[in-house]
Amino acid sequence: MLWTIFLFLNGLLILVLLYFTRRRQKNEPPLDKGLIPWLGHALEFGKDAAKFLARMKEKHGDIFTVRVAGHYVTVLLDPNSFDAIINDTVFLDFTRARNQLVKRIFSLQLPSIKPTAERKWMERHFHGLHLSKLNSSMNIHLQNLLLSDQTGFGPSEWRQDGLFSLCYSLLFRAGYLTLFERKDNTATVYKEFRKFDNLLTKLARCSLKQGERETANSSRERLWELLSPSWPSGGSEPASWQHSYHHFLQEEGVDAEMQKRASLLQLWTTQCNAGPAAFWLLGFLLTHPEAMEAVKSEIRCLTLQDTSLQHPPINPLEAHSTPVFDSVLSETLRLTAAVMINREVVQDKILRMANGKEYHLRQGDRVCLFPFLSPQMDPEIHQDPQIFKYDRFLNEDITVKDKFYKKEKRLKYYNLPWGAGKNICVGKEFAVTAIKQFVFLLLTHLDMEMCDPEAKLPPVNPSRYGFGMLQPDGDLQVRYRLKMPQHRMLLI
Ligand code: HEM
């Protein structure tokens, strides 16, 4: 009798599991749930998303669904089919998942703000006259900080530092002074921000250990205080980008506490990518002498052209095109920008792939594009994708190369560091100009070399896949000194 009950209960359990466990239906992408109930592949995904997704691509092809911490995520890795996801605002939504993440990381909720209103505000403030003002302010701050950081050191005195620290610190402080209220706390904000940024991926994945949680919470609170407005409440004319942003939030009905918290979100959004990008770019130049020579030669030509003019432009980079530098930047971003484009399926959807196949996407699932794997590291698109080739985005006549193919079909998306569609980076032009200005300044004002001429670039920190620019695990030690003023332009 006992045996009969035991077998009956077991049978029932199996039936319940079969009923409630998800199985692949006809027309759905291959399903890979992983072995651990509910968690599925979460651990492998969080540890090294690029490695995990490359393994799944190998096993299932360009589209598959994986279970990650209770969510079913359909990963699409065919760039020719990206438009079906990026342009769909009816069946897919990108705000809900983003808002959850913002709440988890920044303890911030802005329910009264329509994402389109905020986007419009951002677009306005990173274009036209606003953009020109920001660019020139950034240039001045970069120059001032570079020179003031050298005070106390003789002209021929070498200093040593990690290249990542050097780039991140300089670009962050200049960016902060350009966009945020100018308080005398730049170095403190930078230090606190790095502490917070180092724990950010764990905050996002809810994988902080006890001590880390305390550090993240106290760092976040300290940053809220450091960033809190110093202007009088009321209708004073906004004097900074941050002030205008608060003005906008106020008009949208956001309370003072959430305004303060929103400042940290914006600090992270505007400052976390340019420093790491400049690090990789300079790191690739220092470890690839032929690329360094090509960039220096391009800059030398610009400055020589300008010295012959009666009124040379204040900023030669804005006055001339720089196809070699642009190719180096595109190649750097191809190798080190790793955004994930996520959407939530709000209504069942039929996804039509470029090859004609159709897949059913279920309501409530998520869709994820990971352009780092394809197109950026796809060997069918970019030959030897792991290798840095400074002229990969150059035609033979030194014009910008923008024709890339997969299976003989020309690609619209062959490099996607800035995201795409409605939430493409609004700060792209500002970021490109800032990185160019920064590299130009360093090459023209500093003698710089690696401490160990045989050194290699550090590997990437694999936990940062999916969070924009990758960061290194370690640093590259460099030594540098100020050039003599008369040597700045001619001897680079
Ligand atoms: C190399 C540097 C940068 C890269 C690779 C980059 C990349 C990106 C990407 C991929 C997104 C979309 C994120 C998503 O899908 O959720 C984004 C959004 C954004 N970026 Fe950048 N970014 C960079 C620098 C900057 C800078 C310097 C600024 C401004 C000063 C900036 C401002 C923004 C803003 C405001 C958004 C949010 C847009 C929205 O929500 O609609 N970015 N960025």
Residues whose N, C-alpha, C, O or C-beta is under 5 A from the ligand:
A	BS01	HEM	R119 M122 T269 T270 N273 A274 A277 A337 V339 M340 P417 W418 G419 K422 N423 I424 C425 V426 G427 F430 A431
